[in-house]
C-alpha cells in the first residue's frame, strides 16, 4: 500500500469478526498499528452489536461462527448500510455461499488459509472505496453549502427587487397580493409604485421556467422600479417606450416577455397588456379586458394602450400560472363570489393539486 493509503488508515475503524482466538490475536497485532481503532468480535451476533454501536468503516468477517454466521450478520448490516466495505473469509468451497455473499454485495473474499498478501490487497481495495466515498461526500456537502448560500442570496435579491411602496391601499381600493413561485428562482415578478397621479401596477412573466425566465423578470421589475423612483411623474406611454428599448438589451432572439402595465388615476386607469391573461373586472357583472399587445420580443417597436373609467368594484391582474393550475371558469367564479381577497386566496390554494408554474395575483377591491 502506498503512503497516502497507509496515512488514511489512521482515520478508520476496522471491525474483525472471528471466533478463532489465534486469528483474533493475529488481527489485533497486525492491524492495531495501522488503524485508528480495531474491534474484535467473537461471532456474528457480537459483530452486529459492534456495528450498531461504533462508527465502523471496514469489516472483515469469517463465515462459520457460533450464534450467528457471517452471512446472517452481513444480511442484517446490509439492511442498514449498503455501502460499507465487507470482506468475507471463506474456503471457496460452497457455491451457494458465494452466491449469497454476492447478492449481499460483499466487497471481496479472503481465501483460507489467510495470507498477508490477500489481507493487504483487499484492505487497499476497501480503503480506496472508503476514501472515494468520503471525498464524494465532502464535495456533496460543499456543493450543498454553496447551493444553500446562493439560494439565500437569490431570495434576498428577489425580495429587494419585488417592491410595493403603496401599502395595502391604492386610491379607494384595498390591495391584495398573492405571490407563489413554483421554484426559488421565480419567472414572475411585480412592482407597485406610487405615481404623482396615482399608482402604477406592473406584473411580468418571463418565458419558460428557470434561471433565464427569472433573470428577465427581475431585470424588467428593476427597470420599472428605477424609472419610477427617478421620475414619479413619468408618463404612461414614455415608461412603456423606455421599457421596450431596455428589454432589447437583455432579451434573446427566441425569448419573449409577457407583462401588464396598469396606471391608476383618480378617475381613469390606463392599460397595456403584452401577451398576458385578460384582466378581470367586476362591477354589476364580470368583464374581461383582453391583452392589447403581443408578447414583447427584442423586435417589438410599437404598442397600444387603452383607457377605462375607474368605476369597477374589483380588478385582478394575474400571471398564466393561475390558469395553468385552476380551470378558468372556477377562477372567475372565485373572483366574483369571494367576499374578500383572503377568501379568494383560500379557495385558490385549496383547489391547487400541483402548482404548474409561478403564480402571481394583484387584486383590488373597493
C-alpha positions, -999 to +999 in steps of 0.1 A: +000+000+000+012+035-008+019+062+018-014+080+012-035+049+019-015+040+049-019+075+063-056+074+056-060+041+076-052+061+107-087+078+103-106+045+101-121+019+124-118-018+114-142-045+127-128-081+126-154-108+133-137-141+141-142-169+166-107-184+163-087-168+192-054-173+174-066-154+143-081-127+167-046-121+181-031-120+146-057-094+135-051-074+167-013-074+163-013-068+126-040-041+123-036-021+156-006-001+144-024+008+111-059+018+121-074+044+145-093+016+162-095-022+157-126-040+172-126-078+175-160-096+177-161-133+186-192-141+165-218-126+141-241-116+169-214-096+187-202-082+153-237-068+146-238-052+180-204-036+175-216-023+140-247-008+156-227+008+184-195+021+168-188+041+136-173+012+116-155+019+083-144-016+071-155-051+081-136-084+078-157-115+088-153-152+089-183-172+077-186-202+101-192-189+136-214-198+166-247-179+174-248-160+141-227-168+110-210-143+087-237-143+060-265-137+085-246-109+101-239-093+067-276-096+058-286-076+089-258-050+082-269-045+046-304-036+058-287-006+075-258+002+052-253-009+016-220+009+011-197-002+039-169-025+025-173-060+039-148-089+032-158-125+038-131-150+049-140-184+033-125-215+018-144-210-015-159-245-014-196-236-012-210-221-044-243-214-027-225-194+000-206-174-027-239-167-045-255-154-013-224-133-005-225-117-039-262-110-036-254-091-003-228-070-022-198-084-003-169-063-014-144-092-017-133-126-005-103-136+016-093-172+009-083-195+037-056-201+047-052-164+052-021-147+038-007-112+044-008-106+007-046-113+004-053-093+036-035-062+024-046-063-012-082-064+000-076-037+025-063-015-002-095-020-022-116-011+008-096+020+017-098+033-018-136+027-017-140+045+017-117+073+005-137+078-027-169+079-007-156+104+018-142+127-010-176+124-028-195+132+005-172+161+012-178+175-023-215+170-019-215+188+014-195+217+000-218+218-030-249+218-008-235+246+013-227+266-018-262+260-032-279+270+001-258+301+001-267+310-034-304+303-028-303+326+002-288+354-018-312+348-047-342+350-023-329+382-008-323+397-042-359+388-053-373+403-022-354+435-028-365+438-064-402+430-059-415+462-044-448+476-031-444+511-018-482+520-016-490+497+013-524+479+013-544+507-002-545+523-037-568+552-041-601+539-026-592+502-032-578+476-009-548+459-023-542+421-021-510+404-034-505+367-038-470+356-050-463+319-051-432+308-071-430+272-083-393+272-076-369+295-057-360+312-090-393+328-100-401+337-135-428+361-122-422+395-107-441+426-099-438+462-089-464+485-073-452+521-072-465+555-063-471+579-092-478+616-089-512+610-105-520+577-086-502+544-088-485+521-113-490+483-112-465+462-132-467+424-135-442+405-156-439+368-165-407+356-181-409+330-209-404+294-197-390+284-163-357+285-146-328+310-145-334+327-179-370+335-171-361+347-136-333+369-148-356+385-174-384+391-149-361+406-123-345+429-149-379+440-160-391+448-125-358+465-116-361+488-146-396+499-137-386+505-101-357+526-112-377+547-137-405+555-112-380+563-085-361+586-108-393+603-121-426+596-103-444+617-128-432+598-159-460+594-185-475+560-190-465+559-227-429+570-220-425+544-194-435+516-218-414+531-246-383+531-225-391+496-212-392+483-248-359+499-255-343+485-224-357+450-230-338+448-263-306+448-243-313+415-225-339+395-244-326+366-265-338+364-301-360+334-293-372+349-260-404+368-252-418+386-222-454+388-210-464+418-188-491+441-177-488+479-172-517+495-153-517+531-144-544+541-119-556+577-115-585+591-095-609+588-124-593+565-151-570+536-155-546+532-184-538+497-195-512+480-218-510+442-217-484+422-236-495+386-240-509+383-205-542+366-195-572+390-196-578+414-167-609+406-147-632+435-137-663+433-116-689+460-113-725+448-118-712+419-138-679+403-148-659+420-176-627+407-192-602+430-208-580+410-232-544+417-239-540+445-264-504+437-274-484+406-284-457+394-260-425+416-260-396+404-281-363+421-290-380+433-322-411+449-306-413+486-317-449+497-313-476+492-287-512+501-279-527+514-247-564+516-236-582+538-211-611+528-189-632+546-163-622+538-127-657+526-119-651+489-111-656+472-077-628+447-083-599+443-105-575+414-108-542+410-127-526+376-127-499+355-144-508+325-165-496+302-137-530+307-122-550+294-152-525+266-157-533+254-122-570+262-119-597+259-146-606+294-159-643+290-150-635+281-114-611+310-111-637+335-124-663+321-101-640+326-071-633+362-083-670+371-084-682+353-053-655+356-027-663+381-001-627+394+000-592+387-011-584+363+018-614+341+008-603+342-028-568+331-019-581+303+003-603+290-025-574+291-049-550+273-026-575+246-016-580+238-053-544+235-065-532+200-066-500+206-084-485+241-090-477+241-127-460+274-129-452+305-109-484+323-098-489+359-090-522+378-084-526+416-079-562+422-066-580+455-060-613+455-041-634+485-031 
